[in-house]
Amino acid sequence: MKWGFPFFDYKGSVCQMAAFKEHMGFGFWKQKQLDDPCKFIKEEDGTAGSFGKITRLSDLPADEILVDFIKQAMLLNEAGNKKPAVKKETAPKAPIEMPADFAELLGANPKALEVYYDFSPSAKREYLEWIVDAKTEATRLKRMETAVEWIGEDKELEI
């Protein structure tokens, strides 16, 4: 049992089942690596299975095809093939404008200004987020002063 569903293992996960109120799911852990010339396996669509929502036996491929998929999955596990990593598509974060007063404070310290522009985009972003996310003006001013000091010492933000 994994995640509350039955999994079938042979030298690693082979396939799994999931039961829902009006349908069930049956899927292969490494479905993208299976040879499926007839396109029985559907692209991942959030149904917890390789064959979409199953409401009756006729929604599944024939027994011979299922057995073939199971044997393929077992051979993949024997060969030590890993499930391909899922690439999560994330929307790029909107750029953060540098507050004018922080730019002025940073510009008054040439060493800090030079180090800041050598930082990676993510390091710059962390400092800017830390400053603009301050809840009070006093905290924001204190963070800007601290940021200029730390940047002048070539320190990335470690909060």
C-alpha positions, 0 to 999 in steps of 0.5 A: 500500500502506498498513498492509500492505494494498492501497488504491485511490485516486482523489483520496484513498482510495476502498477497500481490501482485506485478506487473512487466513488464513480470510477477506478484507475489502473496505471503503470508506474513507468507508463511513458517507457512502455511500448504502446504502438496502439496508443492504449495508454493515455497521457497523464490526465489526473485520473490516477491511471494509465487508461483514464477513468475506468467505469466498466471492464470494457474500458480496459485493453484486452487481457493479452495487452495488459499482460504484455504491459505488465511484462514490459514493466517488470523487464524495465525494473529488472534492467534497473530503469528509473521512472523519468523525473517529472518536470514541473512547469512553473511560470516565471516570477514577475520581476521586482523593481528595485525601490528608488530609496534602496537604489540610492542607498546602494549607490552611496556604497560603491563596493556594495553596488559592484557586488550587488550587480555581480550577484546571480538574479536569484540572489538579487531577487531574494534581497529585493523580496526581503525588502519589499515584503517588510510590513512596516516602513521602519522594518523596511528601512532597517532591512535596506541598511542591513542589506547594503552592509551584507552586500558590501561584505559579499554575503548572499541573503541567509534569512 
